[in-house]
Amino acid sequence: MKRRLVFLAIVVTLLISVTALAACTTSMEDFYAGLLEDAEKVNADLKAVMEETAKYDYTTSFDITHYYYNGATRGDINTPGWKDGDDGYTWMYEDAYLDIVKQGDTITTTATIYLPVNEDDYNNSDIAPVAYASAKGVVDGSGSLTVEWVKYGAADGDGAAANLDDITVTVGEYTLRGLLTLWYDMITGYSDISDSYGDITSATSGFKIYQDIAQVAYRYVYDLEGNRYESWHDSEGDSLTSLPEGSSIMSYGYDSDIAYNWEVISAIRQERVSITSNTHDRMKSFEFFAEDIMVYYDEISVMNSDLTLYADVYGNTDFVANIEITEE
């Protein structure tokens, strides 16, 4: 299993400035209109690359990894959530290795999922696999994938539960069964992103360093019950520069001046997909990155023990798939 030797801490800065020079700020209408235009252009580019790539046989293999802090919670006005020290959180690492073979209309995925480890065991090269499973799926004329589960078992060869859902080890939000369809879900999901324009925070495409690249970023915001808001920004607050006291509006401002009302938010998930292609318009690489942000209570400072709400990254999931065309 390929291992990362260094975990790069990720710090997300959610901008909370509520003022800006008028001459330097795009109007609200122009900002959202421009964002939609960018998303439509990226959608066209992604569709073209996916359709061209689907004409060829190819392989790709990659690790999908998930890092997170286990034990971090929201807390409350009397109890800090993101605690420090031995009684605080534990840094954890989860990993699975995927091998993808695409031949004609058939996509075969083999997944090996590994035991989650903590920071003490991270450098142990003998981390044990939990189980493996393979799925062979055939894409029909409508683009649907009919899956035949062809094998499963424990890594030691002794076998595993016949029901893959009994394997509870995950990589982030992905179960072993979910990993077996991950690649198909990704390449079909990003062949048309028009249904998710409302979740897109940025979209770019164009020629970069001898290759074309398309990149799209999403943001999902969750309320205190864990339900997702319809959009990453609140239309009622787009034109505001501050919130009335006790307001239930989820965000205010727009563009770089957007600010969030942590009183009504439990978490934010941000995702970014980058796809490169060569001069033949075929996909060269597919990169996925997601970060999970938690809203939590903590002390204002070492000099002020009063608690207030903050937001920070507590986990991320990523993989990079390089595509090797096997039949021209």
Rosetta silent file (secondary structure, phi, psi, omega in degrees, C-alpha in Angstrom):
SEQUENCE: MKRRLVFLAIVVTLLISVTALAACTTSMEDFYAGLLEDAEKVNADLKAVMEETAKYDYTTSFDITHYYYNGATRGDINTPGWKDGDDGYTWMYEDAYLDIVKQGDTITTTATIYLPVNEDDYNNSDIAPVAYASAKGVVDGSGSLTVEWVKYGAADGDGAAANLDDITVTVGEYTLRGLLTLWYDMITGYSDISDSYGDITSATSGFKIYQDIAQVAYRYVYDLEGNRYESWHDSEGDSLTSLPEGSSIMSYGYDSDIAYNWEVISAIRQERVSITSNTHDRMKSFEFFAEDIMVYYDEISVMNSDLTLYADVYGNTDFVANIEITEE
SCORE:     score description
SCORE:     0.000 S_00000001
   1 L     0.000  127.741  177.037    0.000    0.000    0.000 S_00000001
   2 L   -67.434  136.458 -174.351    1.357    3.346   -0.972 S_00000001
   3 L  -124.391  144.889  167.654    1.770    5.527    2.119 S_00000001
   4 L   -89.693  136.112 -178.348    2.141    9.193    2.738 S_00000001
   5 L   -93.338  -15.601 -177.996    4.960    9.919    5.175 S_00000001
   6 L  -132.914  132.684  175.216    3.870   13.404    6.033 S_00000001
   7 L  -100.341  115.509 -179.845    0.410   14.707    6.847 S_00000001
   8 L   -84.734  116.422  179.409    0.098   18.298    5.751 S_00000001
   9 L   -66.566  136.139 -177.520   -2.188   20.168    8.103 S_00000001
  10 L  -108.324  127.582  177.378   -4.832   22.052    6.214 S_00000001
  11 L  -118.691  118.848  178.733   -6.075   25.377    7.439 S_00000001
  12 L   -98.677  126.408  177.027   -9.118   26.815    5.731 S_00000001
  13 L  -100.413  108.589  175.977   -9.659   30.535    6.122 S_00000001
  14 L   -89.252  109.535 -172.038  -13.349   31.349    5.842 S_00000001
  15 L   -64.783  131.454 -177.873  -13.323   35.041    5.130 S_00000001
  16 L  -120.831   11.788  177.065  -15.444   37.064    7.537 S_00000001
  17 L   -64.120  138.112 -177.269  -14.697   40.599    6.387 S_00000001
  18 L  -114.336    8.114  176.865  -17.907   42.574    5.955 S_00000001
  19 L  -132.198  153.538  177.695  -16.542   45.628    4.160 S_00000001
  20 L  -157.867  152.430  176.042  -14.797   46.149    0.846 S_00000001
  21 L   -66.998  129.868 -175.628  -13.856   49.024   -1.415 S_00000001
  22 H   -59.461  -36.115 -177.685  -16.695   49.523   -3.878 S_00000001
  23 H   -68.415  -19.394 -176.567  -14.286   49.998   -6.761 S_00000001
  24 H  -102.924    1.044 -174.075  -12.727   46.578   -6.096 S_00000001
  25 L  -111.102  127.943  173.883  -15.945   44.628   -5.642 S_00000001
  26 L   -70.469  141.355  178.655  -17.934   42.995   -8.413 S_00000001
  27 L   -61.549  154.059 -177.411  -21.647   43.680   -8.133 S_00000001
  28 H   -58.384  -44.448 -178.740  -23.676   40.851   -6.629 S_00000001
  29 H   -63.162  -42.717 -179.789  -25.607   40.283   -9.851 S_00000001
  30 H   -67.285  -36.229 -179.619  -22.424   40.192  -11.941 S_00000001
  31 H   -61.765  -52.083 -177.240  -20.721   37.840   -9.496 S_00000001
  32 H   -70.975  -32.516  175.974  -23.419   35.160   -9.613 S_00000001
  33 H   -66.742  -41.125  178.328  -23.955   35.602  -13.362 S_00000001
  34 H   -66.717  -37.404  178.043  -20.229   35.171  -13.957 S_00000001
  35 H   -63.563  -41.852  177.771  -20.109   32.107  -11.726 S_00000001
  36 H   -64.765  -41.481  178.829  -22.922   30.491  -13.710 S_00000001
  37 H   -62.348  -42.959  177.954  -21.184   31.302  -16.998 S_00000001
  38 H   -62.836  -42.011 -179.434  -17.940   29.748  -15.741 S_00000001
  39 H   -64.055  -39.491  179.384  -19.792   26.629  -14.557 S_00000001
  40 H   -65.806  -37.985  178.246  -21.484   26.185  -17.932 S_00000001
  41 H   -66.803  -44.727  178.154  -18.134   26.412  -19.736 S_00000001
  42 H   -62.910  -39.212  179.394  -16.527   23.872  -17.413 S_00000001
  43 H   -59.979  -43.100  178.693  -19.530   21.584  -17.837 S_00000001
  44 H   -63.814  -40.934  179.708  -19.091   21.609  -21.613 S_00000001
  45 H   -66.811  -43.262  179.336  -15.373   20.857  -21.270 S_00000001
  46 H   -62.599  -43.574 -179.420  -15.942   18.016  -18.801 S_00000001
  47 H   -60.746  -43.510 -179.366  -18.603   16.439  -20.986 S_00000001
  48 H   -63.864  -43.648 -179.496  -16.322   16.508  -24.040 S_00000001
  49 H   -65.982  -43.949 -179.516  -13.392   14.948  -22.164 S_00000001
  50 H   -64.483  -41.850 -179.911  -15.526   12.223  -20.573 S_00000001
  51 H   -65.400  -39.872  179.619  -17.184   11.300  -23.864 S_00000001
  52 H   -69.184  -42.781 -179.697  -13.842   11.053  -25.658 S_00000001
  53 H   -63.081  -35.759 -178.211  -12.223    9.031  -22.859 S_00000001
  54 L   -64.156  -14.738  179.758  -15.141    6.580  -22.824 S_00000001
  55 L   -77.127  -12.107 -171.106  -14.204    5.513  -26.365 S_00000001
  56 L  -118.214  157.110  169.094  -10.989    3.881  -25.126 S_00000001
  57 E   -84.661  143.668 -179.899   -9.880    1.071  -22.846 S_00000001
  58 E  -157.647  167.625  174.335   -7.784    2.249  -19.917 S_00000001
  59 E  -131.354  157.025  171.072   -6.527    1.413  -16.436 S_00000001
  60 E  -157.512  145.541  178.313   -5.905    3.432  -13.307 S_00000001
  61 E  -137.687  140.513 -178.152   -4.818    2.570   -9.766 S_00000001
  62 E  -164.248  157.393  169.392   -4.731    4.824   -6.738 S_00000001
  63 E   -88.822  137.061  167.342   -4.996    5.134   -2.973 S_00000001
  64 E  -109.863  126.157 -172.656   -7.986    6.961   -1.576 S_00000001
  65 E  -123.927  153.346  178.127   -7.164    8.332    1.863 S_00000001
  66 E  -138.597  121.894  174.790   -9.055   10.002    4.673 S_00000001
  67 E  -109.465  141.776  177.242   -7.469   11.915    7.550 S_00000001
  68 E  -160.567  163.130  175.826   -9.523   13.161   10.457 S_00000001
  69 E  -101.446  112.475 -178.090   -9.486   14.146   14.109 S_00000001
  70 E   -86.036  125.354  179.002  -11.480   11.636   16.138 S_00000001
  71 L   112.072  -13.371  177.194  -13.123   13.075   19.232 S_00000001
  72 L   -74.218  133.441 -179.226  -13.638   16.661   18.114 S_00000001
  73 L  -133.329  174.172  177.843  -17.208   17.825   18.778 S_00000001
  74 L   -70.668  -37.691 -173.196  -19.230   21.025   18.647 S_00000001
  75 L    72.632 -160.805  176.000  -19.440   21.369   22.423 S_00000001
  76 E  -150.970 -176.286 -173.996  -21.735   24.037   23.853 S_00000001
  77 L   -62.115  -17.278  179.458  -21.605   27.470   25.411 S_00000001
  78 L  -106.589  -11.939 -173.563  -20.307   25.910   28.639 S_00000001
  79 E  -134.812  121.981  177.138  -18.048   23.187   27.204 S_00000001
  80 L   -65.091  145.407 -178.843  -15.333   23.527   24.545 S_00000001
  81 L   -94.430  -46.219 -178.523  -15.699   21.098   21.669 S_00000001
  82 L   -92.290   92.921 -172.770  -12.249   21.012   20.062 S_00000001
  83 L   -89.394  154.274  176.355  -10.150   20.079   23.076 S_00000001
  84 L  -103.959  166.669  174.033   -6.376   20.062   23.390 S_00000001
  85 L    83.591 -171.229 -175.739   -4.080   17.636   25.170 S_00000001
  86 L   -63.793  -26.456 -179.130   -4.417   13.951   25.985 S_00000001
  87 L   -90.691    6.515 -177.716   -8.136   14.280   26.657 S_00000001
  88 L   -89.395 -128.309 -174.783   -8.758   15.923   23.312 S_00000001
  89 L  -102.354  166.050  176.998   -8.913   14.400   19.882 S_00000001
  90 E  -119.183  129.922  177.317   -6.935   11.625   18.165 S_00000001
  91 E   -75.270  128.832 -175.685   -5.509   12.012   14.680 S_00000001
  92 E  -126.779  156.188 -178.233   -6.668    9.102   12.477 S_00000001
  93 E  -137.438  130.240  176.993   -5.849    7.803    8.996 S_00000001
  94 E  -125.349  148.084 -173.775   -7.964    5.567    6.739 S_00000001
  95 E  -152.100  146.008  169.466   -6.939    4.133    3.387 S_00000001
  96 E  -142.188  150.569  178.718   -8.081    1.908    0.543 S_00000001
  97 E  -112.237  127.673 -178.567   -6.359    0.910   -2.675 S_00000001
  98 E  -116.011  137.612  175.090   -8.402    0.790   -5.885 S_00000001
  99 E  -123.333  121.886 -174.391   -7.482   -0.847   -9.170 S_00000001
 100 E  -116.310  131.992  173.971   -9.696    0.030  -12.159 S_00000001
 101 E  -127.538  120.826  177.680   -9.787   -1.722  -15.546 S_00000001
 102 E  -111.393  119.703  178.144  -12.072   -0.381  -18.258 S_00000001
 103 E  -131.580  113.192 -176.988  -12.575   -2.603  -21.312 S_00000001
 104 L    59.638 -125.366  179.214  -15.303   -1.671  -23.726 S_00000001
 105 L   -94.129    8.592 -177.309  -18.484   -1.232  -21.720 S_00000001
 106 E  -105.585  131.566  175.247  -17.127   -3.176  -18.747 S_00000001
 107 E  -120.040  118.965  178.815  -15.581   -1.542  -15.690 S_00000001
 108 E  -110.316  127.123  179.918  -13.907   -3.843  -13.161 S_00000001
 109 E  -120.613  128.987  171.782  -12.902   -2.448   -9.776 S_00000001
 110 E  -114.170  126.938 -177.852  -10.844   -4.233   -7.146 S_00000001
 111 E  -121.217  131.484  171.294  -10.728   -2.562   -3.737 S_00000001
 112 E  -115.476  122.232 -176.942   -8.511   -3.401   -0.783 S_00000001
 113 E  -109.680  138.890 -172.886   -9.515   -1.630    2.407 S_00000001
 114 E  -111.703  156.996  176.951   -7.130   -1.257    5.356 S_00000001
 115 L   -60.547  137.070  173.022   -7.557   -0.948    9.095 S_00000001
 116 L   -66.509  145.853 -178.613   -7.780    2.657   10.285 S_00000001
 117 E  -128.848  158.631  175.660   -4.724    3.698   12.280 S_00000001
 118 E  -101.031 -177.110 -174.419   -3.900    6.481   14.721 S_00000001
 119 L   -64.165  -25.053  179.709   -0.860    8.740   14.796 S_00000001
 120 L   -73.187  -31.893 -176.538    1.140    6.201   16.826 S_00000001
 121 L   -99.285   -1.420 -170.802    0.696    3.446   14.225 S_00000001
 122 L   -57.774  -38.508 -177.084    0.828    5.618   11.106 S_00000001
 123 L   -88.815    8.494  178.048    4.431    4.760   10.208 S_00000001
 124 L   -79.162  114.945 -177.046    3.919    1.043   10.762 S_00000001
 125 L   -74.279   -6.593 -177.439    4.466   -0.616    7.382 S_00000001
 126 L  -101.299   22.319  178.390    2.611   -3.736    8.536 S_00000001
 127 L   -57.466  128.216 -170.032   -0.835   -2.169    8.775 S_00000001
 128 L   -83.762  137.918  168.971   -3.181   -5.034    8.000 S_00000001
 129 E   -66.796  148.409  177.244   -5.709   -5.083    5.190 S_00000001
 130 E   -90.797  -48.949 -175.904   -9.245   -5.752    6.397 S_00000001
 131 E  -164.805  163.038  172.146  -10.795   -7.162    3.249 S_00000001
 132 E  -127.835  160.114  175.348  -10.797   -7.033   -0.503 S_00000001
 133 E  -158.230  149.156  176.228  -13.632   -7.124   -2.991 S_00000001
 134 E  -126.551  145.039  176.728  -14.018   -6.879   -6.744 S_00000001
 135 E  -133.244  134.798  174.958  -16.980   -5.752   -8.792 S_00000001
 136 E  -112.404  123.771 -178.854  -17.514   -6.078  -12.531 S_00000001
 137 E  -124.518  145.624  178.375  -20.053   -3.727  -14.022 S_00000001
 138 E  -114.198  125.955  179.111  -21.410   -3.334  -17.544 S_00000001
 139 E   -87.503  122.036 -178.459  -22.530    0.096  -18.738 S_00000001
 140 L   -88.995 -175.749 -175.512  -25.651   -0.177  -20.889 S_00000001
 141 L   -61.933  -25.326  179.855  -26.903    2.156  -23.601 S_00000001
 142 L   -87.572   -2.172 -179.264  -28.567    4.448  -21.081 S_00000001
 143 L    90.315    1.754  178.980  -25.340    4.844  -19.126 S_00000001
 144 L   -79.669  151.230 -179.267  -26.490    2.713  -16.185 S_00000001
 145 E  -108.513  118.080  173.671  -24.082    0.291  -14.533 S_00000001
 146 E   -95.921  118.727 -170.829  -25.244   -3.259  -13.872 S_00000001
 147 E  -103.285  134.404  172.298  -22.930   -4.696  -11.222 S_00000001
 148 E  -115.575  117.263  179.125  -21.977   -8.333  -10.697 S_00000001
 149 E   -77.052  116.756 -170.802  -20.135   -8.964   -7.426 S_00000001
 150 E  -101.735  -25.683  177.115  -17.439  -11.423   -8.441 S_00000001
 151 E  -164.618  158.064  177.416  -15.358  -11.981   -5.324 S_00000001
 152 E  -159.896  161.970  178.801  -14.808  -10.874   -1.769 S_00000001
 153 E   166.109  169.306  173.881  -12.763  -12.045    1.171 S_00000001
 154 E   -78.997  153.609 -176.386  -10.383  -11.265    3.983 S_00000001
 155 L   -65.303  -22.666 -179.881   -6.860  -10.323    3.010 S_00000001
 156 L   -84.163    0.969  177.844   -5.474  -13.422    4.750 S_00000001
 157 L    86.142   -1.465 -178.368   -7.482  -15.674    2.450 S_00000001
 158 L   -81.079   -5.061  179.011   -9.744  -17.009    5.196 S_00000001
 159 L    93.564  162.548  179.814  -12.791  -15.372    3.664 S_00000001
 160 L  -136.584  175.304  179.771  -15.088  -12.634    4.844 S_00000001
 161 L   -57.677  138.940 -178.939  -18.773  -12.153    5.471 S_00000001
 162 L   -62.239  -31.359  179.197  -20.802  -12.835    2.350 S_00000001
 163 L   -87.788  112.073 -178.403  -22.628   -9.570    2.862 S_00000001
 164 H   -61.436  -24.836  179.868  -20.232   -6.749    1.999 S_00000001
 165 H   -68.872  -13.681  177.029  -22.333   -4.420    4.111 S_00000001
 166 H   -74.942  -15.081  179.019  -21.123   -6.342    7.183 S_00000001
 167 L   -84.267  108.743 -169.977  -17.658   -4.833    6.643 S_00000001
 168 L   -91.643   -9.658  178.526  -17.884   -1.662    8.718 S_00000001
 169 L   -67.960  135.560 -177.063  -14.438   -0.208    8.018 S_00000001
 170 L  -129.321  168.562  167.944  -14.738    2.882    5.826 S_00000001
 171 E  -119.893   98.782 -173.624  -12.622    5.520    4.111 S_00000001
 172 L    63.798 -125.611 -179.742  -14.355    8.734    5.038 S_00000001
 173 L   -87.849    2.060 -174.031  -17.936    8.465    3.828 S_00000001
 174 E  -100.831  122.197  171.121  -17.191    5.491    1.568 S_00000001
 175 L   -80.048  173.687  177.105  -17.996    1.916    2.582 S_00000001
 176 H   -61.364  -42.009  177.479  -16.339   -1.028    0.854 S_00000001
 177 H   -62.885  -40.368  178.745  -19.398   -1.410   -1.356 S_00000001
 178 H   -65.004  -33.973  178.226  -19.281    2.308   -2.129 S_00000001
 179 H   -65.483  -30.154 -177.807  -15.614    2.066   -3.110 S_00000001
 180 H   -70.515  -20.426  177.131  -16.474   -0.572   -5.702 S_00000001
 181 L  -114.745    6.833 -175.803  -18.628    1.894   -7.637 S_00000001
 182 H   -56.951  -48.393 -175.548  -16.674    5.040   -6.755 S_00000001
 183 H   -64.327  -45.865  177.808  -14.920    5.397  -10.095 S_00000001
 184 H   -60.127  -43.097  179.692  -18.078    4.878  -12.147 S_00000001
 185 H   -61.204  -38.260 -178.824  -19.932    7.335   -9.918 S_00000001
 186 H   -69.858  -49.171 -174.436  -17.195    9.926  -10.413 S_00000001
 187 H   -71.130  -27.457  175.246  -16.829    9.700  -14.186 S_00000001
 188 H   -82.171  -38.112 -178.992  -20.577    9.744  -14.752 S_00000001
 189 H   -64.022  -31.920 -178.464  -21.249   12.393  -12.123 S_00000001
 190 L  -100.306   11.440  171.610  -18.772   14.792  -13.699 S_00000001
 191 L   -83.861  -15.053  175.457  -19.859   14.189  -17.286 S_00000001
 192 L  -157.566  106.989 -176.448  -22.753   16.587  -16.598 S_00000001
 193 L  -104.962   14.731 -174.919  -22.677   18.889  -13.582 S_00000001
 194 H   -62.787  -28.904 -179.658  -25.608   21.086  -14.597 S_00000001
 195 H   -71.911  -12.875 -176.112  -27.783   19.747  -11.776 S_00000001
 196 H  -116.883   21.115  178.909  -25.312   21.047   -9.189 S_00000001
 197 H   -55.416  -35.237 -177.897  -24.695   24.588  -10.464 S_00000001
 198 H   -68.481  -14.321 -179.970  -26.182   25.950   -7.233 S_00000001
 199 H   -98.210   -7.545 -172.926  -23.453   24.239   -5.172 S_00000001
 200 E   -81.621  130.206  177.879  -20.507   25.498   -7.227 S_00000001
 201 E  -102.945  -21.839  174.852  -18.277   28.157   -5.672 S_00000001
 202 E  -160.111  151.057  179.207  -15.707   28.357   -8.483 S_00000001
 203 E  -152.367  127.858 -179.853  -15.148   26.874  -11.927 S_00000001
 204 E  -138.959  151.110  174.343  -12.197   27.324  -14.269 S_00000001
 205 E  -154.897  156.722  179.216  -10.975   25.731  -17.468 S_00000001
 206 E   150.809 -175.237 -175.481   -8.324   26.398  -20.052 S_00000001
 207 E   -87.462  123.250 -178.863   -4.820   25.652  -21.256 S_00000001
 208 E  -137.290  119.904  172.058   -2.242   25.292  -18.478 S_00000001
 209 L    47.822   62.296  173.662    1.347   24.091  -18.795 S_00000001
 210 L    67.042   17.960  176.113    1.013   21.968  -21.942 S_00000001
 211 E  -156.242  154.835  174.915   -2.325   20.472  -20.981 S_00000001
 212 E   -84.424  146.648  179.525   -5.959   21.426  -20.639 S_00000001
 213 E  -140.314  139.207  172.555   -7.408   21.528  -17.171 S_00000001
 214 E  -124.831  132.097 -178.646  -10.913   21.874  -15.809 S_00000001
 215 E  -135.457  135.115  179.529  -11.465   22.508  -12.124 S_00000001
 216 E  -136.768  138.704 -178.536  -14.699   22.879  -10.208 S_00000001
 217 E  -123.139  141.825 -178.231  -15.255   23.487   -6.490 S_00000001
 218 E  -124.077  156.777  173.203  -18.379   22.867   -4.415 S_00000001
 219 E  -139.179  131.585  178.146  -19.534   23.845   -0.946 S_00000001
 220 E  -121.642  129.383 -176.345  -22.235   22.147    1.119 S_00000001
 221 E  -115.465  137.951 -173.739  -23.502   23.747    4.338 S_00000001
 222 E  -120.023  141.663  179.527  -25.366   21.850    7.080 S_00000001
 223 L   -81.398 -174.682 -174.795  -27.781   23.066    9.744 S_00000001
 224 L   -69.072  -17.954  176.741  -27.721   22.100   13.423 S_00000001
 225 L   -92.901    0.772 -179.938  -29.701   18.913   12.714 S_00000001
 226 L    86.735    7.167  178.005  -27.213   17.841   10.046 S_00000001
 227 L   -86.554  144.508 -176.468  -29.513   18.630    7.135 S_00000001
 228 E   -82.225  134.059  172.372  -28.015   20.295    4.083 S_00000001
 229 L   -67.652  156.092 -177.372  -29.044   23.818    3.162 S_00000001
 230 L   -65.699  -25.922 -177.710  -30.325   24.254   -0.387 S_00000001
 231 L  -145.268  164.218  179.195  -27.353   26.444   -1.300 S_00000001
 232 L   -80.150   -6.676  175.374  -23.930   27.402    0.016 S_00000001
 233 L  -137.472  153.770 -177.737  -25.120   30.991    0.458 S_00000001
 234 L   -96.514  117.431 -177.460  -28.352   32.485    1.788 S_00000001
 235 L   -60.451  -28.440  178.531  -30.136   34.634   -0.789 S_00000001
 236 L   -68.975  -23.010 -176.670  -31.698   36.658    2.045 S_00000001
 237 L  -106.344   -1.997 -175.690  -28.251   37.655    3.226 S_00000001
 238 L   -56.908  -37.498 -175.816  -26.446   38.196   -0.085 S_00000001
 239 L   -93.751    2.152 -178.342  -27.004   41.961   -0.005 S_00000001
 240 L   -90.783  153.837  174.045  -26.351   42.372    3.737 S_00000001
 241 L  -110.864   -4.022  175.382  -23.117   43.507    5.383 S_00000001
 242 L  -160.897  167.061 -179.608  -24.093   42.324    8.858 S_00000001
 243 L  -108.739  140.286  171.688  -26.727   40.211   10.574 S_00000001
 244 L   -62.596  149.428 -179.827  -29.430   41.407   12.937 S_00000001
 245 L   -59.599  132.881  179.697  -28.968   40.003   16.437 S_00000001
 246 L    77.898   11.246 -177.379  -30.509   36.549   16.751 S_00000001
 247 L   -67.489  146.410  176.001  -30.903   36.189   12.987 S_00000001
 248 L   -99.449    4.566  177.205  -31.424   32.724   11.510 S_00000001
 249 L   -63.255  134.185 -172.230  -29.982   33.759    8.135 S_00000001
 250 L   -75.096  -35.306 -179.475  -27.251   31.258    7.241 S_00000001
 251 E  -149.287  163.589  174.006  -24.802   33.648    5.528 S_00000001
 252 E  -143.813  154.935 -174.236  -24.420   37.274    4.524 S_00000001
 253 L    81.841 -179.578 -179.430  -22.381   39.042    1.880 S_00000001
 254 L  -153.375  170.787  179.645  -21.074   37.453   -1.310 S_00000001
 255 H    55.151 -135.007 -176.025  -17.881   36.692   -3.204 S_00000001
 256 H   -74.487   -9.372 -179.619  -14.817   37.229   -0.982 S_00000001
 257 H   -98.380    9.646 -179.640  -16.904   39.065    1.624 S_00000001
 258 L   -66.958  141.119  177.152  -19.211   36.163    2.424 S_00000001
 259 E  -135.701  149.057 -175.734  -19.525   35.370    6.132 S_00000001
 260 E  -110.764  147.641  178.099  -21.339   32.527    7.853 S_00000001
 261 L   -92.416   93.966 -174.421  -23.631   32.514   10.862 S_00000001
 262 H   -64.101  -17.287  179.383  -22.087   29.751   12.964 S_00000001
 263 H   -63.840  -25.358 -176.236  -25.052   29.824   15.340 S_00000001
 264 H  -115.814    9.823 -176.477  -27.167   27.976   12.744 S_00000001
 265 L  -121.456  135.992  176.240  -24.448   25.867   11.072 S_00000001
 266 L  -101.174  -32.611 -174.149  -22.983   22.567   12.269 S_00000001
 267 E  -163.169  161.449  174.204  -20.572   21.769    9.439 S_00000001
 268 E  -135.754  138.742  173.266  -19.392   22.601    5.929 S_00000001
 269 E  -119.746  129.579  177.748  -18.025   20.227    3.304 S_00000001
 270 E  -117.660  135.077  179.738  -15.953   21.552    0.433 S_00000001
 271 E  -126.465  146.740  176.586  -15.045   19.470   -2.606 S_00000001
 272 E  -138.295  131.782  176.507  -12.739   20.159   -5.519 S_00000001
 273 E  -121.116  130.201  176.812  -12.315   18.137   -8.698 S_00000001
 274 E  -123.687  129.291 -179.507   -9.498   18.778  -11.179 S_00000001
 275 E  -127.164  126.071  175.698   -9.329   16.982  -14.515 S_00000001
 276 E  -106.466  153.555  176.808   -6.475   17.277  -16.983 S_00000001
 277 E  -139.990  156.986  179.505   -6.514   16.165  -20.596 S_00000001
 278 L   -93.196 -170.479 -176.133   -3.938   15.845  -23.330 S_00000001
 279 L   -69.592  -10.762  177.170   -4.042   17.217  -26.848 S_00000001
 280 L   -92.274    7.115  179.809   -6.309   14.339  -27.914 S_00000001
 281 L    67.866   14.567  175.318   -9.014   15.567  -25.499 S_00000001
 282 L   -91.634  153.317 -179.956   -8.731   12.367  -23.479 S_00000001
 283 E   -68.278  131.732  177.472   -8.574   12.441  -19.708 S_00000001
 284 E  -100.821  -39.253  178.444   -5.028   12.359  -18.379 S_00000001
 285 E  -153.663  155.101  178.716   -5.744   12.588  -14.652 S_00000001
 286 E  -132.194  118.492 -178.474   -8.641   12.927  -12.236 S_00000001
 287 E  -118.221  128.876  178.905   -8.012   14.523   -8.846 S_00000001
 288 E  -121.291  133.909  177.551  -10.580   14.611   -6.043 S_00000001
 289 E  -141.388  131.372  177.269  -10.189   16.510   -2.795 S_00000001
 290 E  -134.219  141.141  175.734  -12.761   17.062   -0.041 S_00000001
 291 E  -129.141  139.382 -179.055  -12.423   18.758    3.320 S_00000001
 292 E  -106.680  126.656 -175.833  -14.820   18.603    6.239 S_00000001
 293 E  -112.629  132.011 -179.348  -15.171   21.688    8.410 S_00000001
 294 E  -110.039  141.389  172.118  -16.606   21.600   11.923 S_00000001
 295 E   -97.728  129.435 -172.492  -18.178   24.441   13.870 S_00000001
 296 E  -149.468  159.533  175.692  -17.190   24.245   17.551 S_00000001
 297 E   -90.126  138.580  174.386  -16.933   26.179   20.797 S_00000001
 298 E  -154.250  167.311 -179.889  -13.531   27.162   22.137 S_00000001
 299 E   -65.593  145.902 -179.615  -11.950   29.773   24.365 S_00000001
 300 E   -64.202  -41.407  178.730  -11.575   33.229   22.894 S_00000001
 301 E  -165.686  174.677  177.817   -7.907   33.392   23.928 S_00000001
 302 L   -66.940  -20.104  179.556   -5.502   32.267   26.632 S_00000001
 303 L   -95.601  -10.332 -177.468   -6.415   35.458   28.457 S_00000001
 304 E  -135.214  107.127 -175.067  -10.164   35.073   27.966 S_00000001
 305 E   -85.004    1.520  175.471  -11.746   31.737   28.841 S_00000001
 306 E   -62.565  145.468 -177.155  -15.188   32.698   27.556 S_00000001
 307 E   -96.344  142.555  174.741  -16.317   30.359   24.793 S_00000001
 308 E  -142.354  170.458 -176.025  -17.277   31.392   21.283 S_00000001
 309 E   -90.100  136.066  174.790  -17.889   29.602   17.984 S_00000001
 310 E  -128.885  172.293  174.047  -15.114   28.879   15.492 S_00000001
 311 E  -138.595  137.957  179.888  -14.830   26.761   12.348 S_00000001
 312 E  -156.829  161.590  179.029  -11.888   24.654   11.213 S_00000001
 313 E   -73.626  130.435  175.166  -11.016   21.621    9.119 S_00000001
 314 E  -118.322   -3.981  178.036  -11.180   18.334   11.022 S_00000001
 315 E  -166.841  156.263  173.691  -10.851   15.885    8.117 S_00000001
 316 E  -149.540  155.016 -179.815  -10.105   15.507    4.426 S_00000001
 317 E  -131.226  137.638  179.832  -10.381   12.847    1.727 S_00000001
 318 E  -155.931  158.101  168.350   -8.438   12.726   -1.523 S_00000001
 319 E  -156.217  155.611  174.364   -7.189   10.646   -4.429 S_00000001
 320 E  -128.460  118.274 -179.239   -5.337   11.233   -7.697 S_00000001
 321 E  -109.281  116.049  174.394   -6.058    8.853  -10.581 S_00000001
 322 E   -94.422  130.756 -172.397   -3.673    8.891  -13.553 S_00000001
 323 L   -94.873  128.964  175.832   -5.218    7.372  -16.670 S_00000001
 324 E  -115.387  111.407  178.159   -3.284    4.928  -18.861 S_00000001
 325 E   -70.591  127.533 -176.996   -4.877    4.268  -22.242 S_00000001
 326 E  -104.485  -12.225  179.267   -4.398    0.576  -23.084 S_00000001
 327 E  -146.729  117.524  179.852   -5.919    0.477  -26.581 S_00000001
 328 L   -78.509    0.000    0.000   -5.719    3.243  -29.162 S_00000001
